[in-house]
Amino acid sequence: MGISHKLTALALASSLVFTTTSAYAYKVGIAMPYQAEAHWYEQGFNLEKMLKDKGYETILMFGGDADVSLQQKQLVRMVEKENVDAMIVASIEGGALVDALKPALEKHIPVISYDRLVTGTDAVTYYATFDNEMAGALQGKYLIKALHPSAQNPVNIEVFHGSLDDNNAQYFYKGAFKVMYPYLMNGSIVIKSGEKSPEDTNIPGWSTDLSNKRMGALLEKVGYGPKDGQVKLHGILSPADCISLGVITALKKAGYTKENFPVITGQDATPDAIQAIRDGYMGMTVYKSPKDLASHAIKMLDEISHNQKVEVNDTETYNNGVKDMQSYLCVPKEVTIENIDSYMN
């Protein structure tokens, strides 16, 4: 069913009837963070198609190669030039959009923060994301299940944290460490480098190259290696596939083979990560269904545009520095070699 007349003020709505006879559809601006990354490129066009199929008019913009300045300009343009009725924003840097969203706030344009939380502004109306703490917990639980750490059989792991400018990274870390904390406290899990804080372990921009370099530095610092006499490395807590793949490259270069490869976690179920699981170089990844996320964001838009109560399932987990967010959290799933085909085919 198409959506009729454009909402020009919040006061209009309860009495409006939406029909297919409007001069133009309700217009949605979609801002995606990266163009070069397939994960986001595909999500952008899939979300656009799903919106168009429901009768929305859309404008889709990508933030180039993580160009924060470009994304800021795009958000202003959506409001001032494109005259959007609502916005779906997947930010490059969550705290960098305060000024860019002021025009939307002034015109009472609803903004749905998509996957990544936009922080520091009251302009964000709703948040559609995944239970990111659960995603981290899945990674921590997998390491424990795979490595069987105990006081009699301690295991060595190293930790990688996502980009500090992405709000989701802290939740992945928090979820994993909640699970691993008792094992760290009793010495069953050991981080020999001593590097475990977000400040010490973060990978700016979720960069595969930087994760590769950090893994290489850890190998040298601690003396990890696959040969007799070298320190055994049992596992890597990695929050995302892009980081995991850099780690894998460094470990292969150091001489690790499938027979002695550390257990590595990941997230996003990217094609390269799925292949790495099939090949035995990665233990698991966390699958976050783009279709589920897009469907819930669009449901929010349907309810907003028809002036209905917007369904949320969380009002406490996420605070963007200004307010507790009205959020819908989708459920992430663990993907391993045992269930990989059911998710990827």
N, C-alpha and C positions, 0 to 999 in steps of 0.2 A: 504493500500500500504506500503510495507517495505521501509526502508530508507537505502541508500547504504553507500558508503565509508565514513570512519571516517574523520571528519574535523581535520586536523593537524595544520592549520594556518588560520588566519582570511583572508588572501589574496586569499585563494582558492575559493571560493564559488559561485560567480555569474555565473560561467560557468558549475558548476557541475550539472549532471542530477541524480536524485535519482531513483533507480530501485530496484527490489527485487533480483538482482543478486549479491549483496554484500557478502563479506565473513562474515561480522558481522553487526549487526544493530547499529544504533546510541545509545550509552549507557548513561543512565540517573541514577545518584545517587539520592536516596530519603532519606532524613534525617528527621525523625519524633522525637518529643521531649520526649514522654512518651510511655512506653510499658504497664504499669499497668492501664492506663486510657482508658476506652473503646472508648471514643470519638476519641482519636488520634490513637489508635490501629486499629480501623475500617477504619479510613481515610487513614492510610498508606497502608493497603492491597487493599482498593478500588482504590486508585490512581495507585498503581502498576498494578493492573489488567487492568485498563483503558489504561495505557501506553502500556502494552503488547499486548492488543487487536489491537492497532494501529501499531504494528510492532517494538516497541522500546525494546531494551534490558535494564533490570533494575537491580539495587542492592538497597535493602531496608534495612535501619538500624534504630533502635529505641534507644533513649538515656536513656535506662533503667528507673530507678525511678528518673527522673529529674537529671541525672548525667551529669553535664556540661563538666567535664573532659573527660568523655566517648564520648560525642558528638564531642568535639574538635578532638579527635583522629580519630573518624569515618570520619570526613570531610577530614582530611589529607590522610587517607587511600584511600578514594574514588578517589582522584587525583593521588596519588603516586603509589598505588598498583592495584587499579581496573581500572585505565585509563578511567574514565568517560569522556564523551563529554560535559555533562551539569549536573547541580545539581538543585534539588528542596529542599530548606532548611526551615523547620519549627523549629525555634530555641527554646531552653529552656530558655536561657538568651540572649537577643538580642545583648548586647554589649560585649559578651564574646567570639566572634568568629573571631575577627580581625586577630589574628595570624594563626588560623586554616584555614582561607580562603586565606592566602597569596599564597600558591601553586596554587590555582585556578586562582588567579589574574595573577600570573607570566606566566601561560600557556594559558591565554586568554580563560578560560573555563567559559561559561555563567552560572550565578547563579541567580535563581529565588527565592526570599524570599517569603515564603508561609505562609499566614495568619498573622504571627508575623514578624515584620520588624527587619532585622539584621542591627545593627547600627555601626557607627564608621569605616566603611571600604568602599573603592571604588570597592570592589570585587563584590558587588551585582549589577546585571545588570537590573533586573526588579522586580516588587513587585506585587504579586497577593493576594488580600485580599478582605475584605468587607468594606463598608462605615461605619467605626466604630463609627464615631461621630453620624451618623444617628441611630446606634444601641442604643447609650446612650440617644439620643433624644426620641426614642420610649419608653424607660423606664421612662423618666421624664414625658412625655405626659400621659402615662398610670396612673401614680400616681395622677396627677392633675385631670384627668377624673374620676378616682375612688373615690378620696377623697373630691372633690369640695371645695378646700380651699378658704377662703375669710377673709376679715378683721373682719367680724362678726362671722365667724366660723373657727378660725385658727386650724391647725392640726399639730400634732407632728410627726416628722419622724427622723430616724437616717440613716446615710450614710456609705456605705462600698465602699472602693476603691480596685481595683485589685492589683496584685503584681507590685511593682515599677520597677522590672527588665523586665517587659513586656510592650513594647511600646504601645500596644493597650489600656492598662488600662487608660492612660491619655485621650484618645479620647472618651472612654465611659463616663468618668467623665465630660469632657468638653461638650459633647453633652447633657447630662442630666442637667447640671447646667445652660447651656444657656436657656433651657426651664424653669427651676424653678427659675431663678434669680429674676424676678419681684415679685414672690410670697414670696421669702425670704426677699426681700427688704421692702415689705410693711407689713411683719409680718403675712402673711396668712399661710406660712409654717415656722415652728419653729424647730430648732435642739437643743433640750434642753441640751444635753450633751456638746454643744459647739464644738464638734469634727466634723470638716467638711473638713479640708485640707487633701490632699493625704498623707502627713506625719503622720497625726493622725489616718487615717481611713484605711490605706492599709492593705491587708492580704497577707503576704509573701507566695510565691508559690501557691497562690490561694487555700490555705489550708482550707478544710472543718472543720478540728479540730480547727484551729486558729480562724475561723469566729464564731464557736460555743462558744469559750472562750471569744471572744470580746463581743458577744451579751450578754453573762451571766454577764460580767463586766458592760455593759451599763445598764442592768436591775437594778443592785445593786446601781450603781452610781447615776442614776436619780430617781430611785424609781418607774420605770415602772411596771405595773402588771395589771391583768384582774379584780381585786377585787375593790370594792368601797373603796375610799380613796387612791388608788394608782394612779400614773400618767398614763394617757391614752396614749398608743402608737398607732398611726394610720397607719404608713407605714414605709417600709424599702426600701431604694434605694440600691439594690444589683446589681452589674454588671454582675454576672455569676451564673449559677445554683450551682456550687460547693460551692460557698459562701452562697447562699440562703439556701441550705440544712442544713448547720451548724447552721444558724440563726433559721430555723424552729425547729430543735431539741432543742435548748435552750429555745425557746418560749413555746414549748409543756411542757418541764420540769417545766417551771414557772407557768403552769396552764392555759395557753391560749387554747381555744377550737375553733372549726370552726366558732362558733357563734360570737366570739370576736377577731378573729385572725387579726393582722395587714396585710395590703396589701403589698405584697412582689413581687419585680420584679426579673428577672433572664435573663439568656442568654445561649444558646447552645442547648436548647430543648433536654436535656438528658432524658433517660427513667424515672429516679427518679423524675425529675422536672415535666415531663408530668403527672406522677401519682399524684404528689402533687397538680397540678392544678385541676385534676379531683376530688381529695379528698377535695378541698376547702382550702388548706393551702398556696397556691401560686396564685398570680393574673395573672401573665403573664411570658412568656419567649420570648427571641428573637431567631428566627430560622435562622441560616445561612447555607444554603444548601451546604453540602460537595460536592455534584455532580456539582453544579455551579462553585464552586471554583476550583475543579479539572479540569473541562472542560476548564476553561479559562487558567489555568496554562499549560495544554497540548496544547492548541491553541498557546500559546506563544512559546512553544517548537517546534511545527510544523513550525512556522514562522522563528524561529531562525535557525533550522536545514536546512531549504530550503532557507536561506538567503533572506527572505522577510521582509518587514517592519512589526514590531511587533505592534499590535493594543493595545493601551492604552486609558483610558478615564479620566485620572487624572495625572497632572504633577506638582501640586502645594501643595497638602495637606500634603504629607509625605516627610520629609527631614530626612535622616538617620545620620545627623551630618557631612556628607561629601558632599552630593549632594541631590538635589530634585529628588525624585524617579519617574521613569516612571512606572506608576501603572495602574492596572485594578481593579476597585472597584465593587464588586458584591453587590447586594441589600439585606439587612437583612429584615426579616418579623416579625411582631408581632404575637404571638400565645397566645390566651386566650381560655377560656372554650367555647366561641362561635364558634371559627373556628378550634379548635384543631384537629378534625377528618380529615379535608381537608389537613392538613400538615403531620399528623402522620400515616395515613393509606395508 
